[in-house]
Amino acid sequence: MVGKEPVTGAARGPGRPGAGAPPVPAEAEILRRGMEAFAELGYDRTSARELARRLGVSHNFINDRYGSKANFWRAVVDAILEPDQRERQRLLEAEMDDTERVRAMITHFYRAAVEAPLLGRLLADEFGRESERLDYLYEHYVAPTLGPLVPAVDRLMAAGRMPAVPIDVLFFAVISPVAGLVQLPLAHRLGRAEPVTRESQERTARQLADLVVDGLLGRNHAD
């Protein structure tokens, strides 16, 4: 008589819990907790064991579901940046003059930082070191945004509407103030009121955008 073959973990399929295991969180929750871990600890210190602890899953869950920690990191950033990239693409393709386009893109950048404050911390860490992750961010998100925007910037500089500086200087002049939206302990010591709310963060984002854009392009009195 041929007995039944034992049921093994391989038969469950990747990412599925075994009998008696706690339920696996929904995908959106997995990615949210992953973002928290990478933003707080950095990529290198975010171990598979730490991710499993935060997710409440087995230690091999990340490899079973995503293939590797690197793949999971890409899934985490894509979940936030892909929708944001679609909105940036819409702004790049919209009918507007060069000044309006640059203003719209910078304003969108700060508003997006309000939507995903932990992303700013993750990006600040990744932008400061050479890695395949930096290559991924640049190739998939930074370059596709800057490439179409550079001609408008070049025209504004040539017309004397914007200071003629290298693109790297302009880029950091725009992204550096996002610290004002994510470095809240320092902001409070500098006098920012508590508690921080969605409305107060959106107000700060508008103020940052106005300050930077008006400095680059001159105040638009029609706004």
N, C-alpha and C positions, 0 to 999 in steps of 0.2 A: 504494500500500500504506500502510495506516495503522499508524504505529508505536505502541508502548506509551507511555502517559503516564508521566512520571517519578514515582517515589515520593517524596513530600515528607514533612516532619516532621508536617504536619497529618494525614496518613493514619494516624499511629501511635496517635492518641488521647491525651488529656491524661495527663501524668505518666508515660508509658511511655518507656523509653530507646531511643535509636537503635541501629543495628547497631554492635557493638563497644564500646558504652558499658558502664560498670560496672553491676552489678545495683542496682536501687533497693531500699533497705532496706524491711523489713516496716513496715506502718503503725504498729504500736506503737513500733518503734524510731525512726521519723521523729518521732513526737510526743514521745518521750522526749528526743531530741536538741534538738528545738525548745524544750522546757521548759528544758533546760540553757542554751540561748542566751538566751532571754528573761530567765531568772533572773539570769544572770551579767552581761549587758550592758544590760538594760532594753529596752523596746520600740523606742524611737527609734534606738538604736545597733545594733540587730539588723537588718542589711540583708539583702536577698534574696541578695546575693552571699555574705555570711557564712553564712547558712543553707545555701546550696548547698554551700559549702566543708565545713561540718560534716556534711552529709548525703552528700557525695560524689556529687552529682548536678549536672545542668546548671543554669546561672544562672536559667533560666526555669521551673524545675521547680515552684516554689511557686505561681506564677501559673497554670501549666497544671493543676496538681492541685487547688488550693484556690481559685483565682480572685484572691486578693490576700494580702498579708501579714496584713492584719486578719482575714481569714477563717481563715488558718492559726493565728493567735493564739487565736481562739475555739475552734478544734478542739483545740488543745493544752490549754487550761484545761478544756474540757468533758470531755476524756478522763479527767481526774482528779476534777473536781467533780461530774459527773453521778452516778457511783456513790455518792459521799459524800453527795450530796443525797438519794438514795433511802434511805440509812441514817438520815439525820436525820429524814426524813419518817416512817420507821417508828417512831422514838423519839417523835416528836410525836403519833403516833396510838396509841401503846401505852397500856394501862391502867395508870396510875400517878398518884399525887397530884402536886400542884404542886412540892413540894420534890424528889421523886424525879425529876421531869421535868427541872427545871433542873439538878440534879446530873448526870443522865445526859447532857444536851446538852453541858455544859461538859467533862465527862470525855471524851466522844467527840471534841470539838474538838481536844484535846491529843493524843489517840491518832492522829487523822487526820494531824496535823502530823508525826508520826513516819513515817507511811507515805509522805508526799510532802514532804520537807524543802525542796526547791527551790521548791515552791509558796508557802511562807511568804515567801521572798525576793521572788518575783514580786508577791505581793499587797501586801507592804509598800511596794513601789515604786508600784504602781498606786493604792493607797489615798491616796497623798500628792499626787495631781495630778488636775485636772479633765480628763476625756477620755471619749470614747465607750466605751472599755474599762471605765472605772469604772461608767458607766451600765449596761453589760452585766452586770458582776459584781453590782451592787446589785439589778438587776431580776430576774436569774435565780437568784441564790444567797443574797444577804444578806436581802433583803426576804421571800422565801418561808420563810426560817428564823425571822426575828424576828417576823413577823406572827402566826403561831400561838402563839409562845412568850410574847409580850407580855402576854396576859391572865393567864397563870399568874404572871408576874413582878408584875403589878399587884396581884393578890390577895395575894401574899406581902408586898409592901410595905404594903398596907393593913392587913394583920394584924400588922404589926410584926415579921415573920419575916425581913425583908431590909431593908437601909438604903434609905430613900426617896430615890433619886437619879434624874436623867434617864436615859433609855435610852441616850443617846450615851455618858454617863459609864460606865454599866454595861458597855456593849459594849467600850469600850477597856480597862476594867479586866480583862476576860476575855481579849481577844486579845493585849494587849501582852506578857504573860509567854511567849508562844510564841517570843519571841526567845531564851529559854533553851534551845530545841531546835534553833535554826538558827544562832545566832551562836557557833559552837563555838570559834573562836580566842580570843575574850574569855572564854568559859566556862573554858577551860583555864588562862588566866592567873589566874582567880579560884579555881583549885584543883580543877576537875573532872578526874577521873582519865582517862588515856588507856590503851589506845585506846578510842574510842567504838564500841560495838556496838549491835546491835538491842535486846538485852536492857537495856543501860544506858540507851538512849534511852527505852524503854518505862517503865523505873523512874523516870526524870526526869519523864516525862509524867504518871505517877500522882502524883508528889510535887507537881507544879505544880497538878494538878487538885484534890488534897486541900487545898492551901494556899489556893487561890482560893475553892473551894466552901465550905470551913469558915469562911473569913473572911466570906463573904456570908451563909451560912445557919446558921452555928453547927455545931459538930462533931456528926456523926451517930455516936453510940457503938455503934449496931448494926452499923456497917460493919466 
